[in-house]
Amino acid sequence: MRFITFILFCFLSVQCFAAETNYTIVLQNHRFNPANTTVPAGKKVKLLVINKDASIDEFHSDDLGVEKIISGNSKAIINIGPLKPGSYSFMGEFNAKTAQGIIIAK
Amino acid sequence: MFGTAVIVFREVLEAALIIGIVAAATRDVPNNRRWISAGVILGLLGAMILAGFTDKISELASGMGQELFNALILIMAVFMLAWHNIWMASHGKELAANARNVGKAIKDGVKECSILLTVVGFAVLREGSETVLFLYGIATSDQVEVFSMLLGGAIGVAAGVAVGYTLYKGLLRIPMRWFFSATSILVLLLAAGMASQAAGYLIQSDLIPSLASPLWDTSETLPEKSVLGILLHSLIGYDARPAGMQLVFYVVTLVTISIGMKLTNNQPNKNKLQVAA
């Protein structure tokens, strides 16, 4: 019941995600900064990915099983985990030559 | 150019395989090609409109709009495929056998065609909107290799369509007595794979728990990026690192549709007996 309330709360409130965000990754000039982000293993984590480029990109990770389109000059929340310890690569699929990054779960 | 071709190929292939299977499975449905073409065209139009609304959709449900939208489309497609399979199990064989009963065939055909249109349209819509965004991004960028990248996109589209068409042609060569079983098994696996993908999006939106994540890891032996991995992902929903919840969705879909097929499969025999009596 508490879980459902929480979900409803999240739907009603944009603040909820902002408050829950744990890690911020910035995409600029088609590069992720920081390229390596260390997160706790065994826990749900929220990534706030900010696309400061004018062009659209897709946050894509086969390792994390995530794909999400992020428009130019906008941001997106990406829910990941709980992760087993290890490293998980991700990329900006539309600019994969430079837009590469790693999530390290410890 | 090569990179662009691969990205576009992956997106197009998924839709092309779905269309190939559905087209083969409905080969006896009157006007099936026309309905499939309509599905593709509506799907493409929808994909362009959807691409234009990406920002709006993303903002919905506190930023989880994309995930929920994708999950919804996938789940609707699963229901359509389930309906197709369960309905085909009871009427498909009759339809092929009693070509004399034209009126009934057309009536059933229209029902089947609406499923056909929806499944094809959704597949194109989902995979197409991403491709549209990607190619639009390239076309409007100030990079020097715009032309070669767009050429890569065209190659990717052509290659994806070619594989889908090859699958379609290959399926049509299956002898009639195995044809229905073969295509309904493919449709069944397709539906289960889509259900698993839908679970992935629901997990990503944080609406359902992942259970175990990942449940197994075969990314070393059979990477999802490999050609075989891509094919298996599209055909049977292969995932190198699935969440436990994805497997739950997969198995539940598989079992539910199979039971539905078994139950309805007994019906036509009874009907035939009544007709004979």
Interface residues (C-beta under 8 A of the other chain):
Chain A: I7 C10 F11 S13 V14 C16 F17 K44 S55 I56 D57 E58 D62 D63 G65 V66 K68 I69 I70 S71 S74 A76 I77 I78 N79 G81 P82 L83 K84 E93 F94 A96 K97
Chain B: G3 I7 T54 D55 S58 A61 S62 G63 M64 Q66 E67 E130 L133 F134 Y136 G137 I138 T140 S141 G200 I203 Q204 S205 D206 L207 S210 S213 P214 S219 P223 E224 K225 D239 A240 R241 P242 A243
